[in-house]
Amino acid sequence: MDSSSLPAINARLCRRAAALALATGLAFLLANTAIWLVPQWTEFAARMAANLRTEPITITPGVRFLGLAVTSLNVAAFLWSLWTARTLFLRLAAGDVFRPRTGILLRRFGLALLVYAGLSPVTGAVVCFLVTMGNPAGQAREIGLALTDETVVLAIVGILLLVMGSVFAEAVRIAEENRQII
């Protein structure tokens, strides 16, 4: 299928979505790094990642480094999903639609979202432990596992995309078989 068979607005929309995916990934990577490395922002980053609002926390240089490392793992899964989405959008914008690779990319995007959704509560729990383990005696040391509605929705969307990618790949395979018969 060539690009002339795709409506211009869809091709333009796909190119813009690819650029947005790239820009969003870079923004999240830079933001995650900055909030852990800029001392004035670290407490905010730690409280958001650990889902702690008013509880006492202790932030040391080691906690900042480990917090950055742990949250970077989660951001890496998110970047994987955005990079896959970017690749898929670029292929669609070029008119490369009904190909086996499209189904593979849909499944990869779904898997990346599923990994990100699975890592999010674990990341929060690890950061919660990191920022409370240095608390003085008498103050709480916590580990909390929070499952948010956004995480559940992301997991469901990831699973849906895994299934839809498989259905798409099978449809392309059947169409190719039918083309060879005729």
C-alpha positions as CSV (number, residue, x, y, z in Angstrom):
1,M,0.0,0.0,0.0
2,D,1.5,3.4,-1.0
3,S,1.1,6.7,0.8
4,S,-1.3,8.0,-1.8
5,S,-3.9,5.5,-0.5
6,L,-3.8,7.1,3.0
7,P,-5.8,10.3,3.4
8,A,-3.5,13.3,3.8
9,I,-4.9,14.3,7.1
10,N,-4.2,10.8,8.6
11,A,-0.6,10.9,7.2
12,R,-0.2,14.4,8.6
13,L,-1.7,13.4,11.9
14,C,0.6,10.3,12.1
15,R,3.7,12.4,11.4
16,R,2.6,14.9,14.2
17,A,1.9,12.0,16.6
18,A,5.4,10.6,15.9
19,A,6.9,14.0,16.7
20,L,4.8,14.3,19.8
21,A,5.9,10.8,21.0
22,L,9.6,11.7,20.5
23,A,9.2,15.1,22.2
24,T,7.3,13.5,25.1
25,G,9.9,10.8,25.6
26,L,12.7,13.4,25.7
27,A,10.7,15.6,28.1
28,F,10.0,12.7,30.5
29,L,13.6,11.6,30.5
30,L,14.9,15.1,31.2
31,A,12.3,15.8,33.8
32,N,13.0,12.6,35.7
33,T,16.7,13.3,35.7
34,A,16.2,17.0,36.7
35,I,13.8,16.3,39.6
36,W,16.2,13.9,41.2
37,L,19.4,15.9,40.6
38,V,18.2,19.3,41.5
39,P,18.2,19.3,45.4
40,Q,15.2,21.6,45.7
41,W,13.0,19.3,43.6
42,T,14.1,15.9,45.1
43,E,11.7,15.9,48.0
44,F,8.8,16.5,45.6
45,A,10.0,13.7,43.3
46,A,10.4,11.3,46.2
47,R,7.0,12.1,47.6
48,M,5.3,11.7,44.3
49,A,7.1,8.5,43.4
50,A,6.5,7.0,46.8
51,N,3.0,8.3,47.2
52,L,3.9,9.9,50.5
53,R,2.3,13.3,51.3
54,T,3.2,14.3,54.9
55,E,5.1,11.4,56.3
56,P,8.7,12.1,57.4
57,I,11.3,11.2,54.8
58,T,15.1,11.3,54.7
59,I,16.9,12.2,51.5
60,T,20.6,11.6,51.3
61,P,22.8,11.8,48.2
62,G,22.6,8.0,48.0
63,V,18.8,8.1,48.2
64,R,18.8,10.7,45.4
65,F,21.1,8.5,43.2
66,L,19.1,5.3,43.9
67,G,15.8,7.1,43.4
68,L,17.0,8.3,40.0
69,A,18.1,4.8,39.1
70,V,14.9,3.2,40.2
71,T,12.6,5.7,38.5
72,S,14.8,5.7,35.4
73,L,14.0,2.0,35.0
74,N,10.3,2.9,34.9
75,V,10.9,5.8,32.6
76,A,12.8,3.4,30.3
77,A,9.7,1.3,29.9
78,F,7.7,4.4,29.1
79,L,10.3,5.5,26.6
80,W,10.2,2.1,25.0
81,S,6.4,2.5,24.5
82,L,6.8,6.0,23.1
83,W,9.6,4.9,20.7
84,T,7.5,2.0,19.5
85,A,4.5,4.4,19.0
86,R,6.8,6.8,17.1
87,T,8.0,4.0,14.8
88,L,4.4,2.8,14.2
89,F,3.2,6.4,13.4
90,L,6.0,7.0,11.0
91,R,5.3,3.7,9.2
92,L,1.6,4.6,9.0
93,A,2.4,8.1,7.7
94,A,4.5,6.5,5.0
95,G,1.5,4.4,4.0
96,D,3.0,1.1,5.2
97,V,-0.2,0.0,6.8
98,F,-1.3,-3.6,6.0
99,R,2.0,-5.3,6.7
100,P,3.0,-7.9,9.3
101,R,5.3,-5.4,10.9
102,T,2.3,-3.2,11.9
103,G,0.9,-6.0,14.0
104,I,4.3,-6.6,15.6
105,L,4.6,-2.9,16.5
106,L,1.1,-2.9,18.0
107,R,2.0,-5.9,20.1
108,R,5.3,-4.3,21.1
109,F,3.5,-1.1,22.1
110,G,1.0,-3.1,24.2
111,L,3.8,-5.1,25.9
112,A,5.7,-1.9,26.7
113,L,2.6,-0.3,28.3
114,L,2.1,-3.5,30.2
115,V,5.7,-3.5,31.5
116,Y,5.4,0.2,32.4
117,A,2.1,-0.5,34.3
118,G,3.7,-3.4,36.1
119,L,6.8,-1.5,37.1
120,S,5.0,1.6,38.4
121,P,3.7,0.1,41.7
122,V,7.0,-1.6,42.3
123,T,9.0,1.6,41.6
124,G,6.8,3.4,44.1
125,A,7.3,0.8,46.7
126,V,11.1,0.8,46.3
127,V,11.3,4.6,46.4
128,C,9.0,4.6,49.5
129,F,11.4,2.2,51.2
130,L,14.5,4.2,50.1
131,V,13.2,7.6,51.4
132,T,12.0,6.2,54.8
133,M,14.9,3.8,55.6
134,G,17.1,6.6,56.8
135,N,14.5,8.1,59.1
136,P,15.6,8.5,62.7
137,A,14.5,6.1,65.4
138,G,10.9,6.6,66.3
139,Q,9.9,7.7,62.8
140,A,8.2,5.3,60.5
141,R,10.0,3.3,57.9
142,E,7.5,2.3,55.2
143,I,7.1,0.3,52.2
144,G,3.8,0.9,50.3
145,L,2.5,-0.7,47.2
146,A,0.0,1.6,45.5
147,L,-2.1,0.5,42.5
148,T,-3.8,3.5,40.9
149,D,-6.6,3.5,38.5
150,E,-4.3,4.9,35.8
151,T,-2.0,1.9,36.2
152,V,-4.9,-0.5,35.8
153,V,-6.2,1.3,32.7
154,L,-2.7,1.3,31.2
155,A,-2.4,-2.4,31.9
156,I,-5.8,-3.1,30.3
157,V,-4.9,-0.9,27.2
158,G,-1.6,-2.8,27.0
159,I,-3.4,-6.1,27.0
160,L,-5.9,-4.8,24.4
161,L,-3.1,-3.7,22.1
162,L,-1.3,-7.1,22.5
163,V,-4.6,-8.8,21.4
164,M,-5.3,-6.3,18.6
165,G,-1.8,-6.6,17.3
166,S,-2.2,-10.3,17.1
167,V,-5.6,-10.0,15.4
168,F,-4.1,-7.5,12.9
169,A,-1.1,-9.7,12.2
170,E,-3.4,-12.7,11.6
171,A,-5.7,-10.6,9.3
172,V,-2.6,-9.6,7.3
173,R,-1.5,-13.2,7.0
174,I,-4.9,-14.3,5.8
175,A,-5.1,-11.5,3.3
176,E,-1.7,-12.5,2.0
177,E,-2.7,-16.1,1.7
178,N,-5.9,-15.1,-0.2
179,R,-3.8,-12.9,-2.6
180,Q,-1.6,-15.8,-3.4
181,I,-4.5,-18.1,-4.1
182,I,-6.1,-15.7,-6.6
